[in-house]
């Protein structure tokens, strides 16, 4: 009789520990359920609007996506147009896109500068009123959609 109680008690303790581990695992996943997702495109050639020709974002472009702390133009020396040398701000991470340029990156909530590898440099699509390059805001619990359109070899 004692062994039945001991066995039952042991199984209940193991079940409790297992449930506790599952709960911790779910909480850990919930903490990284935000970041950025999207696609990188490359435009080439004449992109002037033409009657009967739809706007094109370009074609999917496989590359490296670089996430930095917010980076100003003064922290990244310009090579040409929107192509820069490696910024002097802290690199958060580097992530490969797939063959069509798609990516999904888990990031903590905050502000980041997004660059992509292009022609031996770091391509930034935009800058804001503070001269910060490629800024994106990540909010808790959501993936911020972004599209990076590389237009260095396009004409308008």
N, C-alpha and C positions, 0 to 999 in steps of 0.2 A: 504494500500500500504506500509506504514511504517513497519507494522508487517511482511510482506513478506520479505522485505529487512533485517529486524532484524533477522528473522528466518534463512534466507539464510546465513547471515554473521555468525551467531552462529554455524550453521552446518559446515561452512568452517573452522572456528576456531577449532572446535572439531576434524575435519578431520586432520587438521595440527598438532594438539597435538598428536593424535593417530599415525600419520606417524612418528613423532619425537620419540615417545616411541618405536615403532618398530625398528627404526634405532639404537637407543641406545641399545636395546636388542640384535640385530644382532652384534653390535660391541662388546658387553660383551662376547657373545659366541665365537667370533673370537679370543678374547684374550686368551681363554683357549683351543684353538684347537691344543694343542700339549701335549706331555707327553710320556708315555711308554705303550706298549701293548705286550702281549705274553702269554706264558704258563710255568707253573712249572711242571717238571717231576721228578719222583724218579726212580733211577736204583737200582736193587738188584741182588745179586748173580753174577755168572760168566759172565763177559762182554768181555772176550777175543775174538778177532776176530776168527771166525771159517768158514771154507770153506762151502759155501752153506747157511750160516746163516746171514741174513741181520743185519746191525747195528741197535740197538734200543736205542732211547732216554730214554726209560722207560715208565712208565704209568703216566697219569695226576695225580697230587697230590694237593688236596685241603689244603690250609694253609693260613697264613697271610703273606702279602708282606709288608716289612718295607722299607721306603725311608728315608735315613739320609743325612745330609750334607756329603761331601766327608770325608771318614773315613780311617785313616791309621791303620796299624796293632798295632801301639802303643796306639791307642785310643780304642781298643777292645781287651779284654783279651781272649786268646784262651782257649777253653775247651778241644777240641780234633779235629785234622784235620782242616776242614773248618768250624767248629762250634765254635761260640764265645759267650761270655756274652754280655749283652746289651752295645753297644758302648757309649762312653762318649760324642760323637758329638750330635748335635741337631737333634731330630727326626722331619722330615717334615710331615710324615703321615703314617698311618697303614691302609691297605686295604685287604679285604677278596677276595681270588680267588673263582671261582665257583667250583663245585664238580669235574671238570676235570682239575683244575689248571689254567684256563684262567683268564686273568685280563686286564683291560684297565684303566689307571690312568692319569688324567689331571695334568700336572706339568708346572710350569713356565720354560722358557729356562734356562739352566744351567747344572752343573755337580752334580751328586748324587751318593751315595753308596746304592746299592740294597741288601737287605737281605731277607730271608724267614724264617719263624718259623719252626724249626725242632728239635726234641728231647730236648725240654726245653731250646733251645738256638736259636741263630741267625746264619743261614747258609749263607755263602758268596761263590759264585762260583769261584771267581778268585781274583788275585791281580795284579797290574801293576808294572812298574819299580820304582815307587815312594812308593811302598808298600801300596797303597790305595786299599781298598777292594771293589769288586763289582761295579766298576765305570761305569756309563752310562752318555752319553751326550745327552741332550734334546735340539733340535733346534726349533726355532719359526716355527709354522705352520705345524709340522710333528709329527707323533707318532713314536718313535724309537722302532723297534721290538727287543725284547729280549727273550731268552729262559733260564730258570734257571733249570739246571740239577743237582739234588741232587744225589751224588754218594757215600755218606758216607757208605752205606751198599752194595757197589758193589766191586767186585774184578777183577783185570786186570792181 
